[in-house]
């Protein structure tokens, strides 16, 4: 397939909505999907591997890539934490015939949707409530209290963007969210469930 015609899946959500779990599930379910590994300047967490979850780099290197026009989109998702999608990453995935899957923040997701229009299915994952999301983020235990508060401050604002997405999945139970996401992706990409 010509990469210019290739469809893609964009998944965005406030952090803690369960987005990454859903993305991982979809990647396991459909080998036709390829995860777009973003570049980031945030520090690596326990269990993460360079080149698997992210390409980890310094802020200086990240800024160089921005200047050199190597990023399709990028955001300072949290103060001093930059995240961006490299053009080369999309090329890498489409050249294998896979459909790229982007796990990006809400603004990044809408930017990718604007670029690719009907070629992209933009999915917004919504937590059942703000309180549930706060509890999930706390129980994850991956963040310092300071970072946690930064993230929570952003959540309410991010929730206002849901109507700009093609579809919204409310993550009540993972089981339901998985099957809803599978159906949406299979329909959009004409894949067998
Ligand atoms: P985390 O630090 O929890 O891995 O990710 C924080 C947020 O950054 C998540 O919402 C994640 O989807 C988003 N993110 C990851 N990669 C990118 C990217 O390439 N571009 C944008 N705009 N956001 C990203």
py3Dmol code that shows the C-alpha trace and the ligand (Angstrom):
import py3Dmol

protein = """\
ATOM      1  CA  UNK A   1       0.000   0.000   0.000  1.00  0.00           C
ATOM      2  CA  UNK A   2       1.218   3.491  -0.774  1.00  0.00           C
ATOM      3  CA  UNK A   3       2.091   5.133   2.539  1.00  0.00           C
ATOM      4  CA  UNK A   4       0.265   8.275   1.408  1.00  0.00           C
ATOM      5  CA  UNK A   5      -2.998   6.334   1.567  1.00  0.00           C
ATOM      6  CA  UNK A   6      -2.282   4.582   4.785  1.00  0.00           C
ATOM      7  CA  UNK A   7      -4.690   4.916   7.647  1.00  0.00           C
ATOM      8  CA  UNK A   8      -3.688   5.418  11.270  1.00  0.00           C
ATOM      9  CA  UNK A   9      -5.073   5.306  14.768  1.00  0.00           C
ATOM     10  CA  UNK A  10      -4.674   8.161  17.224  1.00  0.00           C
ATOM     11  CA  UNK A  11      -5.405   7.531  20.881  1.00  0.00           C
ATOM     12  CA  UNK A  12      -5.518  10.365  23.379  1.00  0.00           C
ATOM     13  CA  UNK A  13      -6.735  10.793  26.915  1.00  0.00           C
ATOM     14  CA  UNK A  14      -6.020  12.620  30.119  1.00  0.00           C
ATOM     15  CA  UNK A  15      -3.248  10.697  31.890  1.00  0.00           C
ATOM     16  CA  UNK A  16      -4.594   7.921  34.086  1.00  0.00           C
ATOM     17  CA  UNK A  17      -7.601   7.212  31.866  1.00  0.00           C
ATOM     18  CA  UNK A  18      -6.186   3.816  30.948  1.00  0.00           C
ATOM     19  CA  UNK A  19      -5.010   4.777  27.496  1.00  0.00           C
ATOM     20  CA  UNK A  20      -1.689   2.949  27.517  1.00  0.00           C
ATOM     21  CA  UNK A  21      -3.330  -0.308  28.645  1.00  0.00           C
ATOM     22  CA  UNK A  22      -5.805  -0.043  25.789  1.00  0.00           C
ATOM     23  CA  UNK A  23      -3.063   0.757  23.276  1.00  0.00           C
ATOM     24  CA  UNK A  24      -1.055  -2.276  24.434  1.00  0.00           C
ATOM     25  CA  UNK A  25      -4.107  -4.474  24.123  1.00  0.00           C
ATOM     26  CA  UNK A  26      -4.775  -3.302  20.558  1.00  0.00           C
ATOM     27  CA  UNK A  27      -1.155  -3.914  19.555  1.00  0.00           C
ATOM     28  CA  UNK A  28      -1.360  -7.467  20.862  1.00  0.00           C
ATOM     29  CA  UNK A  29      -4.709  -8.097  19.211  1.00  0.00           C
ATOM     30  CA  UNK A  30      -3.812  -6.699  15.777  1.00  0.00           C
ATOM     31  CA  UNK A  31      -0.303  -7.438  14.454  1.00  0.00           C
ATOM     32  CA  UNK A  32      -1.158  -5.088  11.589  1.00  0.00           C
ATOM     33  CA  UNK A  33      -0.658  -2.161  13.970  1.00  0.00           C
ATOM     34  CA  UNK A  34       2.717  -0.561  14.663  1.00  0.00           C
ATOM     35  CA  UNK A  35       3.310   1.541  17.771  1.00  0.00           C
ATOM     36  CA  UNK A  36       4.728   4.968  17.087  1.00  0.00           C
ATOM     37  CA  UNK A  37       7.567   5.338  19.587  1.00  0.00           C
ATOM     38  CA  UNK A  38       7.752   8.997  20.554  1.00  0.00           C
ATOM     39  CA  UNK A  39      10.784  11.012  21.484  1.00  0.00           C
ATOM     40  CA  UNK A  40      10.738  12.465  24.993  1.00  0.00           C
ATOM     41  CA  UNK A  41      12.901  14.477  27.335  1.00  0.00           C
ATOM     42  CA  UNK A  42      11.259  13.091  30.470  1.00  0.00           C
ATOM     43  CA  UNK A  43      13.249  10.718  32.646  1.00  0.00           C
ATOM     44  CA  UNK A  44      12.932   6.987  32.130  1.00  0.00           C
ATOM     45  CA  UNK A  45      10.739   5.120  34.623  1.00  0.00           C
ATOM     46  CA  UNK A  46      11.520   1.732  36.129  1.00  0.00           C
ATOM     47  CA  UNK A  47      10.769  -1.000  33.635  1.00  0.00           C
ATOM     48  CA  UNK A  48      10.993   1.254  30.595  1.00  0.00           C
ATOM     49  CA  UNK A  49      13.464   0.666  27.801  1.00  0.00           C
ATOM     50  CA  UNK A  50      14.962   3.178  25.389  1.00  0.00           C
ATOM     51  CA  UNK A  51      13.433   2.636  21.942  1.00  0.00           C
ATOM     52  CA  UNK A  52      10.486   0.617  23.259  1.00  0.00           C
ATOM     53  CA  UNK A  53       8.238   3.012  25.234  1.00  0.00           C
ATOM     54  CA  UNK A  54      10.096   6.119  24.070  1.00  0.00           C
ATOM     55  CA  UNK A  55      13.319   7.366  22.600  1.00  0.00           C
ATOM     56  CA  UNK A  56      14.669   9.072  25.715  1.00  0.00           C
ATOM     57  CA  UNK A  57      16.858  12.120  25.205  1.00  0.00           C
ATOM     58  CA  UNK A  58      17.965  15.389  26.759  1.00  0.00           C
ATOM     59  CA  UNK A  59      15.925  18.578  26.301  1.00  0.00           C
ATOM     60  CA  UNK A  60      18.841  19.940  24.228  1.00  0.00           C
ATOM     61  CA  UNK A  61      18.702  17.062  21.794  1.00  0.00           C
ATOM     62  CA  UNK A  62      14.926  17.320  21.649  1.00  0.00           C
ATOM     63  CA  UNK A  63      15.127  21.035  20.808  1.00  0.00           C
ATOM     64  CA  UNK A  64      17.696  20.272  18.094  1.00  0.00           C
ATOM     65  CA  UNK A  65      15.246  17.845  16.515  1.00  0.00           C
ATOM     66  CA  UNK A  66      12.518  20.502  16.606  1.00  0.00           C
ATOM     67  CA  UNK A  67      14.850  22.999  14.928  1.00  0.00           C
ATOM     68  CA  UNK A  68      15.811  20.473  12.279  1.00  0.00           C
ATOM     69  CA  UNK A  69      12.144  19.836  11.450  1.00  0.00           C
ATOM     70  CA  UNK A  70      12.355  16.185  12.413  1.00  0.00           C
ATOM     71  CA  UNK A  71       9.103  16.135  14.362  1.00  0.00           C
ATOM     72  CA  UNK A  72       5.642  15.753  12.901  1.00  0.00           C
ATOM     73  CA  UNK A  73       4.199  17.251  16.077  1.00  0.00           C
ATOM     74  CA  UNK A  74       5.448  17.899  19.571  1.00  0.00           C
ATOM     75  CA  UNK A  75       4.182  19.266  22.878  1.00  0.00           C
ATOM     76  CA  UNK A  76       5.611  20.340  26.180  1.00  0.00           C
ATOM     77  CA  UNK A  77       3.100  18.037  27.858  1.00  0.00           C
ATOM     78  CA  UNK A  78       4.356  18.985  31.345  1.00  0.00           C
ATOM     79  CA  UNK A  79       6.761  21.796  32.200  1.00  0.00           C
ATOM     80  CA  UNK A  80      10.202  20.773  30.898  1.00  0.00           C
ATOM     81  CA  UNK A  81       8.900  17.431  29.620  1.00  0.00           C
ATOM     82  CA  UNK A  82       8.802  17.412  25.840  1.00  0.00           C
ATOM     83  CA  UNK A  83       7.157  14.689  23.787  1.00  0.00           C
ATOM     84  CA  UNK A  84       7.059  14.415  20.013  1.00  0.00           C
ATOM     85  CA  UNK A  85       6.463  12.150  17.061  1.00  0.00           C
ATOM     86  CA  UNK A  86       9.368  11.822  14.654  1.00  0.00           C
ATOM     87  CA  UNK A  87       8.563  11.901  10.953  1.00  0.00           C
ATOM     88  CA  UNK A  88      10.985   8.983  10.550  1.00  0.00           C
ATOM     89  CA  UNK A  89       8.934   6.913  12.976  1.00  0.00           C
ATOM     90  CA  UNK A  90       5.795   7.202  10.843  1.00  0.00           C
ATOM     91  CA  UNK A  91       7.850   6.320   7.743  1.00  0.00           C
ATOM     92  CA  UNK A  92       9.367   3.324   9.538  1.00  0.00           C
ATOM     93  CA  UNK A  93       5.932   1.924  10.385  1.00  0.00           C
ATOM     94  CA  UNK A  94       4.181   2.637   7.097  1.00  0.00           C
ATOM     95  CA  UNK A  95       7.105   1.206   5.113  1.00  0.00           C
ATOM     96  CA  UNK A  96       6.412  -2.182   6.709  1.00  0.00           C
ATOM     97  CA  UNK A  97       2.748  -1.914   5.659  1.00  0.00           C
ATOM     98  CA  UNK A  98       1.590  -1.533   9.247  1.00  0.00           C
ATOM     99  CA  UNK A  99      -0.892   1.069  10.463  1.00  0.00           C
ATOM    100  CA  UNK A 100       0.691   3.542  12.904  1.00  0.00           C
ATOM    101  CA  UNK A 101      -0.822   3.882  16.364  1.00  0.00           C
ATOM    102  CA  UNK A 102      -0.122   7.125  18.185  1.00  0.00           C
ATOM    103  CA  UNK A 103      -0.381   7.330  21.971  1.00  0.00           C
ATOM    104  CA  UNK A 104      -0.215  11.080  22.357  1.00  0.00           C
ATOM    105  CA  UNK A 105      -1.634  13.834  24.523  1.00  0.00           C
ATOM    106  CA  UNK A 106      -4.942  15.486  23.685  1.00  0.00           C
ATOM    107  CA  UNK A 107      -3.503  18.456  21.793  1.00  0.00           C
ATOM    108  CA  UNK A 108      -1.035  16.259  19.889  1.00  0.00           C
ATOM    109  CA  UNK A 109      -3.866  13.898  18.978  1.00  0.00           C
ATOM    110  CA  UNK A 110      -5.971  16.707  17.545  1.00  0.00           C
ATOM    111  CA  UNK A 111      -2.961  18.020  15.606  1.00  0.00           C
ATOM    112  CA  UNK A 112      -2.369  14.605  14.026  1.00  0.00           C
ATOM    113  CA  UNK A 113      -6.077  14.380  13.188  1.00  0.00           C
ATOM    114  CA  UNK A 114      -5.894  17.789  11.471  1.00  0.00           C
ATOM    115  CA  UNK A 115      -2.923  16.588   9.390  1.00  0.00           C
ATOM    116  CA  UNK A 116      -4.316  13.251   8.291  1.00  0.00           C
ATOM    117  CA  UNK A 117      -8.057  14.017   8.384  1.00  0.00           C
ATOM    118  CA  UNK A 118     -10.159  11.038   7.277  1.00  0.00           C
ATOM    119  CA  UNK A 119      -7.060   8.822   7.149  1.00  0.00           C
ATOM    120  CA  UNK A 120      -6.886   9.011  10.947  1.00  0.00           C
ATOM    121  CA  UNK A 121      -9.322   7.666  13.513  1.00  0.00           C
ATOM    122  CA  UNK A 122      -8.972   9.862  16.593  1.00  0.00           C
ATOM    123  CA  UNK A 123     -10.109   8.067  19.739  1.00  0.00           C
ATOM    124  CA  UNK A 124     -10.554   9.819  23.081  1.00  0.00           C
ATOM    125  CA  UNK A 125     -10.404   7.596  26.161  1.00  0.00           C
ATOM    126  CA  UNK A 126     -12.385   9.012  29.023  1.00  0.00           C
ATOM    127  CA  UNK A 127     -12.240   7.954  32.673  1.00  0.00           C
ATOM    128  CA  UNK A 128     -15.625   7.225  34.308  1.00  0.00           C
ATOM    129  CA  UNK A 129     -15.102  10.323  36.487  1.00  0.00           C
ATOM    130  CA  UNK A 130     -12.452  12.747  37.620  1.00  0.00           C
ATOM    131  CA  UNK A 131     -12.356  11.073  41.060  1.00  0.00           C
ATOM    132  CA  UNK A 132     -11.734   7.645  39.560  1.00  0.00           C
ATOM    133  CA  UNK A 133      -8.949   9.091  37.482  1.00  0.00           C
ATOM    134  CA  UNK A 134      -7.290  10.712  40.492  1.00  0.00           C
ATOM    135  CA  UNK A 135      -7.435   7.409  42.383  1.00  0.00           C
ATOM    136  CA  UNK A 136      -5.930   5.542  39.429  1.00  0.00           C
ATOM    137  CA  UNK A 137      -3.091   7.997  39.048  1.00  0.00           C
ATOM    138  CA  UNK A 138      -2.285   7.789  42.755  1.00  0.00           C
ATOM    139  CA  UNK A 139      -2.364   3.996  42.824  1.00  0.00           C
ATOM    140  CA  UNK A 140      -0.015   3.826  39.843  1.00  0.00           C
ATOM    141  CA  UNK A 141       2.599   5.291  42.158  1.00  0.00           C
ATOM    142  CA  UNK A 142       4.976   6.229  39.356  1.00  0.00           C
ATOM    143  CA  UNK A 143       4.974   9.962  40.061  1.00  0.00           C
ATOM    144  CA  UNK A 144       6.184  12.243  42.802  1.00  0.00           C
ATOM    145  CA  UNK A 145       3.418  14.207  44.561  1.00  0.00           C
ATOM    146  CA  UNK A 146       4.546  17.303  42.683  1.00  0.00           C
ATOM    147  CA  UNK A 147       4.258  15.634  39.289  1.00  0.00           C
ATOM    148  CA  UNK A 148       0.955  14.090  40.259  1.00  0.00           C
ATOM    149  CA  UNK A 149      -0.507  17.498  41.076  1.00  0.00           C
ATOM    150  CA  UNK A 150       0.783  18.870  37.767  1.00  0.00           C
ATOM    151  CA  UNK A 151      -0.977  16.065  35.938  1.00  0.00           C
ATOM    152  CA  UNK A 152      -4.229  16.439  37.863  1.00  0.00           C
ATOM    153  CA  UNK A 153      -4.300  20.155  37.149  1.00  0.00           C
ATOM    154  CA  UNK A 154      -4.228  19.382  33.489  1.00  0.00           C
ATOM    155  CA  UNK A 155      -6.876  16.690  33.488  1.00  0.00           C
ATOM    156  CA  UNK A 156      -9.935  18.935  33.778  1.00  0.00           C
ATOM    157  CA  UNK A 157      -8.745  21.054  30.883  1.00  0.00           C
ATOM    158  CA  UNK A 158      -8.035  17.987  28.743  1.00  0.00           C
ATOM    159  CA  UNK A 159     -11.508  16.601  29.392  1.00  0.00           C
ATOM    160  CA  UNK A 160     -13.003  19.613  27.578  1.00  0.00           C
ATOM    161  CA  UNK A 161     -11.631  18.368  24.231  1.00  0.00           C
ATOM    162  CA  UNK A 162     -13.562  15.124  23.982  1.00  0.00           C
ATOM    163  CA  UNK A 163     -16.051  16.422  21.402  1.00  0.00           C
ATOM    164  CA  UNK A 164     -13.263  17.227  18.947  1.00  0.00           C
ATOM    165  CA  UNK A 165     -12.420  13.542  18.590  1.00  0.00           C
ATOM    166  CA  UNK A 166     -14.034  11.085  16.174  1.00  0.00           C
ATOM    167  CA  UNK A 167     -15.105   8.754  18.967  1.00  0.00           C
ATOM    168  CA  UNK A 168     -15.092   8.611  22.751  1.00  0.00           C
ATOM    169  CA  UNK A 169     -14.622   5.434  24.779  1.00  0.00           C
ATOM    170  CA  UNK A 170     -15.577   5.655  28.444  1.00  0.00           C
ATOM    171  CA  UNK A 171     -13.214   3.386  30.322  1.00  0.00           C
ATOM    172  CA  UNK A 172     -15.638   1.939  32.877  1.00  0.00           C
ATOM    173  CA  UNK A 173     -14.236  -1.566  32.814  1.00  0.00           C
ATOM    174  CA  UNK A 174     -11.192  -2.594  30.823  1.00  0.00           C
ATOM    175  CA  UNK A 175     -13.087  -5.524  29.371  1.00  0.00           C
ATOM    176  CA  UNK A 176     -15.719  -3.241  27.812  1.00  0.00           C
ATOM    177  CA  UNK A 177     -13.182  -0.645  26.737  1.00  0.00           C
ATOM    178  CA  UNK A 178     -11.032  -3.315  25.051  1.00  0.00           C
ATOM    179  CA  UNK A 179     -13.913  -4.717  23.058  1.00  0.00           C
ATOM    180  CA  UNK A 180     -15.171  -1.255  22.061  1.00  0.00           C
ATOM    181  CA  UNK A 181     -11.689  -0.230  20.934  1.00  0.00           C
ATOM    182  CA  UNK A 182     -11.215  -3.491  19.005  1.00  0.00           C
ATOM    183  CA  UNK A 183     -14.475  -2.982  17.122  1.00  0.00           C
ATOM    184  CA  UNK A 184     -13.698   0.627  16.242  1.00  0.00           C
ATOM    185  CA  UNK A 185     -10.211  -0.213  14.977  1.00  0.00           C
ATOM    186  CA  UNK A 186     -11.342  -3.289  13.043  1.00  0.00           C
ATOM    187  CA  UNK A 187     -14.134  -1.300  11.341  1.00  0.00           C
ATOM    188  CA  UNK A 188     -11.907   1.621  10.465  1.00  0.00           C
ATOM    189  CA  UNK A 189      -9.043  -0.479   9.091  1.00  0.00           C
ATOM    190  CA  UNK A 190     -11.202  -3.283   7.643  1.00  0.00           C
ATOM    191  CA  UNK A 191      -9.555  -5.925   9.795  1.00  0.00           C
ATOM    192  CA  UNK A 192     -11.101  -9.171  11.001  1.00  0.00           C
ATOM    193  CA  UNK A 193     -11.937  -9.307  14.671  1.00  0.00           C
TER     194      UNK A 193
END
"""
ligand_1 = """\
24
LIG
P 3.874 9.611 30.062
O 4.922 10.505 30.609
O 2.842 9.231 31.085
O 4.426 8.423 29.327
O 3.094 10.434 28.932
C 2.552 11.664 29.211
C 1.668 12.100 28.066
O 2.442 12.414 26.905
C 0.672 11.034 27.628
O -0.590 11.658 27.462
C 1.219 10.590 26.313
O 0.201 10.091 25.466
C 1.795 11.884 25.786
N 2.702 11.665 24.652
C 3.537 10.630 24.458
N 4.186 10.752 23.302
C 3.740 11.898 22.726
C 4.026 12.551 21.483
O 4.819 12.111 20.660
N 3.378 13.713 21.254
C 2.491 14.240 22.129
N 1.883 15.370 21.782
N 2.192 13.647 23.301
C 2.810 12.490 23.594
"""
view = py3Dmol.view(width=600, height=400)
view.addModel(protein, "pdb")
view.setStyle({"model": 0}, {"cartoon": {"style": "trace"}})
view.addModel(ligand_1, "xyz")
view.setStyle({"model": 1}, {"stick": {}})
view.zoomTo()
view.show()
